[in-house]
Amino acid sequence: MFMRLSLLLLLVSPMVHAKPSLKGALQITVMDATGNPVYLATVTLKNPLFGRTVRVAKTMTLKQIPPGSYRIEVRAPNFEPQDRSVIIKAGETEAVTLTLTPATLSMGVQVVAPSQFSLMKQNSEVSSQYLDRDTVSRLPRFGDDLFRALNTVPGTSSNDFGSAFTVRGGEYREVHVTLDGMELYEPFHIKDFTGIFSFIAPETLGGITLNTGGFDATYGNALSGVMALSSSEPSERRSHAQISLGGLSYQTEGRFNNGLGQYVFSARRGYLDVLLSLGGDEEEEGEVEDTDVTYWDSYGKLAHALGINQTLSFNYLLAADGFVNYEEEGMELEDIDSDYDDQYFWMNHDWVPNDQFSLRNTLYSGRIDRSRFAFSEGSEERVDYRIDDQRETRYRGFKTAAEWEQRWHFLRFGIGFRQNDATFRYTSNIKNGIVIGGVGERVISTNFDFDNTEYHAYITDRFQLTANLNVELGLRFDHQSEPKDDQLSPRLNARYQNGPHTFRLAAGTFHQAERGHELQVADGVTRLQTPEKATHLVLGYERRLPFDIDLRVEGYYKKYDNLRTRFVNLTKSLVFYPGLSGDRVAIDADQGRAYGFEIVFRRDIGSRFSFFGNYAWSHTKDELLDGRELFRPWDQRHTLNLAANYRAGRKWNINGAWIYHTGWRTTPFRYDATTDTIEVGAWFSDTFPAYYRLDLRINRAVYTRGKRSFEIFVDIANVTNRKNIRGTEDFTFVETESGTRLEYGEDGWFPILPSFGITWRF
């Protein structure tokens, strides 16, 4: 009760003591030379203390603007950008008319491929901008983690515990993540829970491009999707500090040496155990529980110009986390201790001798260390285990990427080399008293090292066939030394524009090789498997509807070949340690299919109310070696995401998001007392109940003198406290008059989780 009263006072007190002040307004008119509206025009109004980005159909008025000098930036596809300064006066409406001139768009900035979504882009000029920075920052997200906001993108799916997400029926590992060209591997904290938080601070990013299929040949080693992150490009000194129930963070960026150099730095320290305790269960009588979940991460970039056409930048990304859990109740004891350490270092040298050619050379190295110990005995589920898991993965490499742009061609090519080595020390002794399709006892002891080498090369050419048709052809070559294998990946993308109608097409093959950190040693695997293959076909259409609603429709088909042996649990969507459950089985599938369609809509023209949403229908199955077909555990037939935002003046903002999808797959089973066995039905032939969750976020801005401002936020995940089922738990044999019966409970995803914090910008 005290915390609720304190939070209420914290939110209300700025209103009580605020002095009324007059605001101004800006009337903006954007049109072409003939006086017609400009499609997808984006207007940004900003100064050091205020910023707003809106979509303008032709004329609109922005109200409640603090008096002062502002810069207006107008961006629209197929038009030259236009900037202008304006002075807003108290109590007055300033009228500005901007007439845009058609641009001869370079091929490099045109979005040819479908299934591409841009988020938080700085000065975006392309129509693929799905959500701007302001919209993303207002979305509800547990732990204030940016990756969790991405589950609003169509085709993606994630669970409550993890920030990692799947794309169009693929696995989590099938999404290729990069930061300024550096590939990141499972960039998440607390990986035992599929990565609870990402270790990339949102304030350090200048933009995100997410490709959910049909991406070009510059990207490799990804079957389903690519998420390309770019760091912030600071134009002035800015800093911010945040304190919340989840932890502390600090970020600063700016320029030095007369603008020739720039820097970005961030550091975060998290206290997840505090946040989870607000929605967790209370300890029962006689139960002893001690949980400590902590993490920290830091990112830094230092760049400086070398003459007039070269830039050298040094980057690092560090992350570490620990998970300690001790539980004791009666004769039951469980002790878990996990530590992870991720390190990335890379250097980029950019050379831009003229407006047509650019070259980037990247030298990099990194490591991923894992140390896990777990012990349990006397469990009600009759699972006794002891696990000691020590892994070290190292990698280093070099790559170069070039771009050459002509009037009607945009050529890209590159090569790369990478050396990997890893060490594994793993032992486990597991006894499962209750077996549901898996094994009862298993002992694994493995101790080995391995190394391999990778090469890649690619070339793409984007060109204009007709005035309305652009095409991009690409070819990629990849090689691995262990297991020795080569892959060729041809790809095609096309874009056809006819007035307000835009059609896009993508087709091609994609390969993904297994990396050392992915090796499933906990399931007894000690050798890398040959690369998997996926064939994509994507068709897309987009246009603006009446009432300024943007519509986007896409259909896709994805065929998998040469799939790895995959280990899954038949009755649980999430397990903390592979192999602990008696329902873990191997899926030997040679082929698979995923297909579906997505409908995306949004409306944001700068008014107080805006919304966006999407619906997806999907179907995903594997074909086993014996010819049987099997649903994938995360098969999600229907998905509906809705989000609405209300700007209650300049200081208040309220955002709600509703997520719905049909339940994930599970396997039916029953206990046969006559044979004392558990009979298992067809694998993944049943589903859990439908999942839905309502999230809410409220922001309150407090402006002070100078460039300082505060923002207070309240974030509530699962407002209705719905129990979404993720699996079964607490198996117990009960003796009754009619015989022995197997009883078990339902395990749920997160309950209601409130959080609040304060951000100070200066």
N, C-alpha and C positions, 0 to 999 in steps of 0.2 A: 504494500500500500504506500509506503514512504517513497519508493522509487517512482510509482505512478504520479504521486503528488508533485514530486520534484520535477519530473518530466513535463507535467502540465504547466507548472510555474515557469519552467525554462522556455516553453513555447509561447506562453501568453505574455510574459513580462516585456518582451520587445514591443508588443503592440500597445501595452498600457502606457509606456513611457515615451513612445515615438511621438514626435511633434509633426503636425500636418505640414506638408510642403507641396507647392504647386509643381505639377509635372507638365511636360509638353507632349506634342504628338507629331507624327510624321506621316504625311500622305504620299505614297509611292505609286507612280504609274510607270509600268514597263511595257514597251511596245516595239515593234519593228518599224522600218522606214515607211511602211504603208499604213501604219496606225493599228495594225492587228495585234492581238495578244501574242506573247512569246511563250511557247510551250515549255514547261518545266523550268521556268526562271526562278533562281534562288537569290534572295537578297539577304546580305549580312550587314547588320548595323552594330558597330562596336566602338568602344573606347576602353581604356584600362580598367574601368569599373563595371561596364555594362556590355552585354553582348546578346544578340538575338538573331537567329537565322530563320527565315520564313520562305514559303513558296508563294509567289505572286501570280495570279491568273492574268490580271491586267492592272487593276487599281485596288489598293487596300490601304488602311490606316492603322498604324501602330500607335497605341495610346500608352499613357503612364510611363513616359520616358523622362528620366532625370535631365534637367538642363545641362548643356555642355556641348563640347565639340565632338563630332563623331565622324567615322569613315564608313561610307557605304560601298559595299562590294557586290556587284551583280554578276552572276554566272549563269549561263544557259547553254545547253547543247546546240552546236552549230552556229553560235554567235560569239563575237569577240567579247572578252571580259571588259567590264567598265567599272571604274572606281571614282568616287567623288566624296568630297568633304562637305559636311553640313553642320550647322549650328542650331541646336534645339533650345528654344526659349520657353521659360515658364509661362503656362497659360495660353500658349499659342500653338497653332498647327502649321508646320512647315511643309509646303508642297514641293515635291521633286518629281520631274518627269525625265525618264531615262530612255533614250532611243538607241536600241542595239543595232549594230551592223553585222551582216552575215560574215561568218569566218570561213576561211579555207582551212578546215580542220586538218591538222596533221594526222596521218594514219596512226601515229603512236598513242594518241589520246582517245581514239575511238574504241568503244567496247563492242567487240565482234562476237564473243562467245556468250552463250546463255548461262544461266545458273550462277551469275556473278552478283554479289551483294557488297556494296561499299558502306562502311560505317565510320562515323567520326572523322571523315576526311577533312583535311585542312584545305580550304579553297577548292572544293570539288567542283568540276565543270562537266561531269558526266552524268548521264541519266541513271546509272546504276546505283547512285547514292540511295541506299535503303533507309537508313536512319542517321540523322545528323548527330553531332556531339551533344547538343542540348537534349535531344530526345533520349539518347542512350544514358546520359547521366541521371535522368529522372526515372528510369525504369526500376521497378523493385528488383533487388538481387540480394540474396542471402550473403552476409559477410561483406557486402559492398564489392563483390567480385565481378569484374567486367565479363568474364567468360560465361557467367550464368545468365547474362542478358541475351546471349546468342541463341538460347533455346526458343526465342521468338522468330528466328529465321526459318522459313519453310524447309522441310527436308531434314532438319536436325532433331535429335532426340537425346535426352540425358536423364539421369536419375537424381534424386534429391541429394544424395551423398556427394556426388562427383561433379566437378566442373567440366570434365571431359564429355564429349558428345559424339554421337554417331551421325553419319550422313547417308540418307537414302538406303537403309538396310545394311550398311557396312558395319564394321567393328570400330571401336574407339581408336585403335592403332592405325586405321586407314586414312586419318586426316593428317596431312603434312603441315607442320607449323614452322614458320620462319619469322625472324625478327631482323630487319635490315639485311636480309639475305642469309642470315645464320640459321641453320636448321636446329630446332629445339625438339628434344625427345621427352615426351610425357612431362610438359612444363607445369607440373602440378605439385602442390604440397599434399602430404599424407596419402601417398599412393596406395596404401593398403585399402583405402576406401574409394578407389578409382579416382583419386585426386580431388580432395575437398575444395581447395582453392588453387587458382593459377598463381604462379609466382612472377607475374608481370603486372606492375602497378598501372592502372588505367591512365593516370595523369601523365605518364611518360610517353604515351602513344600519340602519334599524329594521324593515325588512320588504320583501318582494318579492311582488307579485301578478302571476302570469303567466297570460294568457288565450291559449289556443291556437285559439280560434274562437268565433264567436257572441257576441262582447262587445257591450256596450250602446252607445247612441248618444252617450254622453259622449266616446267616442274616435273620432277620424277619421283620415283619411290613412293607413290601414293595411289591407292586403288579407288578411293571415293572422293576425297576433297582436299582443298588447300586453303589454309588460313595464313595470309601474308600480313604481318604486322610491320608497321613503319614507326620509327621513333619520332618524337616531336622535333620540329625544326623551329627553335625559338627565334622570335624577332625582337624580344625585349626581356628584361629580367622579370621573372615571376617565381613565386614560391608559394607553397601551401603545406599546412600541417593538419593532420586529422587525428582525433582521438574518438574511439567508439568502443562498444562492448567487445568487439572482436580484436582490437589491438591499436597500435600506434603507427603513424606513417608520416614521412616528411619527403618533400620533393621540391627541387629547385632547378631552374634552367635560365639560360641567358646567353649573352654574347660578350666578347671582350676583344681587345686590341683593334679598336675601331671597326668592329663588326667582322673581322677576318676569322675570328675563332668563335666557337659555340660550345656549350656544355649542357649536359642533362644529368641529373643525379637523383636517385630515389632510394629510400630505405624504409622497410616495414618490419614490424614485430607483431606477431599475432598471438592471441590467447583464446584459442577455439574452445577450450574447456569452459570458460566463463560464458560464452555465447550459447553453447549447447545446454548448459545447466538451466537456462531459462525455460527450455521446452522439454527437459528430460524428466524421467521418472524419479520419484523419491526412493531412497534406500529403504528396504524392508527391515523389520526387526531381525536381528541376528546376522545381517549382511554387512560385510566390510568391503568398501569399494574406493579405490584411489585411482583417478584418471588425470593424466597430465598430457595435454596436446598443445604443443608450441611450434612456431615456425618463424623464420625470418627470411627476407630476400633483399637484394640490392642490385640496382642497375646503374651503369654509368656510361656516358659517351663524352669524349673529348675530341673535337674536330677543329682543324685549322686549314686555311687556304695556303697552298704552295704556289705562289705566283698567281696569274690571272685565270688559269684553266685547270688547276689541279687542287684536290682536297685530300687530306689524310685524316682518318678518324680511327680512334681506339675505343673499343667497346668491351664491356664485361657484364656478365649476368651471373649472380651467385644466389644459391638458395639452399636452405637446410631446414630440416624439421625433425621432430621427435614425437613418438607416440608411446606412452607408458600407461598400462592398465593392469591393475591388480584387483581381483575379486575373490572373496572368500565367503562362502555361505554353507554352513554345516560341513559336510564332507567334500564339498565341491570347491576346487581351487583353480584359478586361471591367472597366469602371469605373462604379460606381453611387453616387449621392449623393442621398438623399431627406430632406426635412424636412417635418414637419407641425406645425401650431399650431392648437389649438382653444381658444376662450374663450367662456364663458357667464356672464352676469350677470343676476340677476333679483331682484325684490322682491315679496313677498307681503304683502298686507294682509288680515287675517282679522277679520271682524265677526260675533259671535255674540250677538245681543241677547237670545235666550231659548233654551230647550231645543228649540224646533221649527224655528228658522230659522238659517241660516248663509250667509255671503257671503264669497267670496275674490276679490280683485282682484289681477292679476299684470301687472307691467310688466317687459319683458325685452329683451335685446339679445345678440347673439353674432356670432362670426366663425369661419370655417374657412379656413385658408391652407394651400396645398400648393406645395412647390417640389421638383421632381424633375429630375435629369439622369442620363442613362444613355448609355454608349458601349460598343460591342463590335465587334471585327473578328477575322477569322481563326478563327472558332469551328468546332469539329468538326462542329457541326450546320449549318454554312454559313449562319449568321445574322449579318449585319452590320447594325448599327443605330446611330442617334444620335437621342436624344429629349431635348427641352427642354420641360418642362411646368410652367407657372406659373399658379396659380388662386387667386382670392380670392372668398370668398362672405361677404356681410353680411346680417343680418336683424335686425329689431326689431319689437316688437308689444305688444299689450295684450289681455287677455282677462279675463272675469269669469264666475264659476260660482257658482250659488246652489243651496241645498238647503232644502226645506220639508217637514217631516215631520208628518203627522197620525197618528191611531191606525191607520187602515187604508190610508193612502196615503203614498207617499214620492216627492215631486216634485223633479226636478232640471232646471235650465235654465241656458243660458249662451250667450254670444256672444264673438267674438274677431276681431281684425284683425291682419294681418301684412304687412310690407313686406320684399321680398327684392331684392337686387341682387348681381351677380357679374361678375367680369372673368376672361377666359380668354386666355392667351398660350401657344399650343401649336404645336410643330413636331416632325416626325418624318420620318426617312428610313430605310426598312427594306428589306432585301434578303434574301429567304428562298430558299436554294438547294434546300431540300426542301419541296415543297408537298403537303399532304394535304387537299385540298378547299378550301383558302384561296387566297390570292394570293401571287405570287412577289415582287413589288416594289410598294411603296406610299410615296407622299410626301404628307404632310398638313401644311398650314400654315394656322393659323386664329388670328385676333386679333379678339375682339369683346367687347362688354359687353351685359348685358341686365338688366332689372328687371321685377318683377311684384308684384301685390298679391293677398292672399288674405283672404276673410271666411268665418266659419262661425257657425252657430247650431244649437242642439239643445234638445230637450225630451224628458224621459222621465217616466213615471209607473209606479211599482210599487205594486200594490194586491192586496188579498185578495179572491178571488172566493168561496171557500168556506173552511171551517176547515182544509182540507188543501191547497188550491190557491192559489198566488200567481202573479201574472202581471205582467210589465213590458212596456209598450209604449213605443217611442221613435221619434223622427224627427229626422234630421240634414240640414242644408243646408250645402253647401260651394260656394264660388265662387273662381275664379282668373281674373285678367285676361290672362294670357299662358301658353298659349293661352286665349282667352276661353271659359269653360265653367262650367256649373252642374250640381250633382248633388244628388239627394234620396235619402236612405238610410233607409227604414223598417226597424225591427227589433222582434223579438218574443222574449221569454224567458219560460219558465214552469217552475214547480217544484211537484211533487205529492209529498206526504209521507203514507205509510201505515205507521205503526209504524216498524219498522226499515228499511223500503224507501223509497228516495228516487229519484224520476224527474225528469229535467230535459230541457228542450227549448229549442233556439235556432234562429231562422230570421231571415234578413234580407239586405240588400245592403250592400256595403262598397266604398268608392272610395279610390283612392290617386293623387294628382297627383305628377308628377315635379318634383323640387327641383333647384336649380342645381348642388349638389355631386354629383348623380347623373348629370349630363349626360355622355354617352359621347363626348367629343371625341376620344379616342384612336382611335375607330373612324370618325371623320369626321362625327359628329352635331353639329349646331350649333343645333338648335331643340328646345325642349321638346315632348314628345308629350302628347296629350290623356290625361286620367286613365283609369286602368284600373278595371275593375269585377269584383267577386267576389260570388257568392251562396252563403251558407252554410246548411246544414241539419245540426243536431247533435242526437243523442239520447243521453242518459246515464242510467245506473243505478248506485246504490251502496248498500251495506249492510255490516254486520259479520257475518262468518262465525264458525263455531265456532273455538275455540282463539285467539280475539281477533285474527283476521286481517281487516283492512279490505279490501274489494273494490270496485273501480270499473271499469265497462265503458262505453265510448263508441263510437258509430259516427258517421261524418261524411261529408258530400258537399259538395264545393266546386266551383263552376263559374266559370271565368274568361271575361271578355269584354273586347273592345277592348284587347288586350294590346299593350305596346310592342314595337318591334323589339328583339330581344335578341341580343347577340353572345356566342358561346360557342366553346370549343375542343373539337374532335372527339375528341382522344385524350388530353387532359390534364385532370385535375380542378382544377389550380391553376396559374396563370401569374402571374409577378410583375409584368409590364407588359403590358397589353392590346395585342394586335396584333403582338407579337413573333414569334409562332409561325405557321408556314404552314398550320396546321389551324384557324385562326379563321374562323368563318362567321357569317352573319346568319340569325337565326330570325325569319321573318315569320309569326307565328301570330296568328290572330284570336280563337280560343277555346282553352280548356284545361279539364281536369277533374282533380280529385284526390279520392280517396275511400279509405276504409279503416275499421279499427276498432282499438281499444286496450283492453288489459286491464291494470289496475293493482292491485297487492296490496302490503300492508305489515303488519308486526307489530312494535310497539314499546310494551310495557307496563311499561317501566322495569327489566326484567331485564338481566342482563349481556349477553345475546345478543339482537340485533334484526336485522331484515332488511327490505328492500323490493325491488321489481322491477316490471318491466312488459314486456309484449310488444305489438308493433304490426305490423299488416299494412297496407300502403298501395300505392296504384297512382296514378301521375300521368302524364298525357299532354297534349300540345298538338295542336291541329288547325291545320295550315298553311292559308294562303290558297288553295293549289291543291287542298285537300281531303285531303292526306296526314295521317296521324297520326304523332306523334313522341314518344318517351319523353323526359322531361326528364332532363338529365345526372345529377341527384341523386336520381333515382327509386330508392327503397330499399324493396324488397318486404317483407323480414322484418327486424325489429329486436328484440333482446332485451337488456335491461339488468338486471343483478343487483348488489346491494350488500349486504354483511353487516358488522355492527359487533360487536366484542367488547370489553366494558369489563373489563379485567383488574384489578379493584380501583379505588380512587379515583384513582390516578395514571397508570395505563397504559391506553391505548386503541389497538386495532388495527382498521383498516377496509380492506376489499378491495372493489373494484368491477370487474365484468367487462362489457365492451361488445361486442356482436356485431351486425353487420348484413350483409345481402347486398351484394355489390360495387356501386359506382356504375357508371353507364353509360359506355360508350366506343364507338368506331366501328372496325370492322374495315377493314384496308387491306392491299394487296399491291403489290409492285413488278413491273411488266411490262417486262422487259429489251428485248423486241422493239420496243415503242413508246417506251421510256425515259420512262414515266410511272408514277405511283402511282395505282392504282385504288382508289377509296373505296367501301366497302359502304354499306348503309343506315345513316343517321346514328343513333347511339346504340342500335343493335340488339344489341350485345354488352355484356358486363359484365366488370368487373375481378373477381379472386378475392374471396371473402368477407373481410370485415374483422373482426378481433377483437383485443381488447387487455385485458390484466389490469393493474390499477393497485393500489398498496398505499400506505397511510399509517399511520405509527406515531407516537403522541403520548405524551410523558412529562411529567407535571406535577411541578413542584417548588415546594412551599409554604414561605414564609419568614414571619417575624414581621410583624405589622401587616397591611396590605392588599396586600402585595407577593407576587407569585408569578411563576414562570418556567414556560414550556412549551417543550420541545424536540420538534421534529418531523422525521421523515424521510419523504420522499415519493418514490416511484418510479413513473414512468409507463412502461407497456409492459414489465412485469417480465420477460416471456419473450423480449423483444427480437425479436418477430415483425416481419418486413418486410411491411407492408401496402402494396399497390401503388396508386399514384395516377396513373400515366401512363407515357409512353415518353420516352426521352432518348437522347442520344449517337447520332444518326443518322449513318451512314457508308456510303458506297458502296465495296464491296470487289470487286476484280477477281479472278476465279477461272478455272480452265480451262473451266468450263461457261458462263462469262459473268459479267456484273455482278450482284452481289447487294447488297441493302440490309440492313444490320445495325443493330440498335438495342438499347438496354438498357431495363430497367424502373426507373422512379423510384419511391421509396417515401416513405411518411409517416415520422414520427419513429421512431428506434430507441429503445432503453432510455434513459430520462432520469432520473437520480437528483437529488435535491435535499434539503437539510436546512437548518434554521434554528432560531433561538431567539426567542421572544416574551417580553417582560418586561411584566407588568401591575402598575400601581401607582396 
